[in-house]
């Protein structure tokens, strides 16, 4: 191999390595970019800064519904939410659409990991396995969750995992 070809091959390897190492934190280990999913599917309601629109679309920034129980948050994204919710001291009514038929477990995990770590949030990541376990436990559910249902301890945490036993429950009892 001549020197010019060696340099080209080495340069390509370095470039590829740089792309892999320089991957956005929003992308996570799965390769799915949670920030891009947020911007394309959630931003129109919850806004680019995650602060929502007061009284219309709830905030996702510094809210226990996001940074607290992962199982509850996964359920909301998979099956949607409907009815009256007290979020950050404000009552929100309306509906959030279900995403389980439009996003796979890897995408939901990347999206929620992004949301739980974006803006002023500093919560643990959501894994594809956690999403899968919640999805499986939900079975054929075809209705959105109400705040009352999500307040039930049976509808919190990650079923079938050790995390289910260790996951902090909704300590605020906010609906």
JOKAFEN-V612018 format. One line per field, one symbol per residue. burial: 1 if it has 24 or more other ideal C-beta (glycine too) atoms within 12 Angstrom, else 0. A space follows every 50 residues. Layout:
burial = ???
This chain:
burial = 00000000000000000000000001110101111011001110010001 11000011111111111111111111111110001011000100010111 00101111111111111110101011111111111011000001101011 1000111110001000100100011
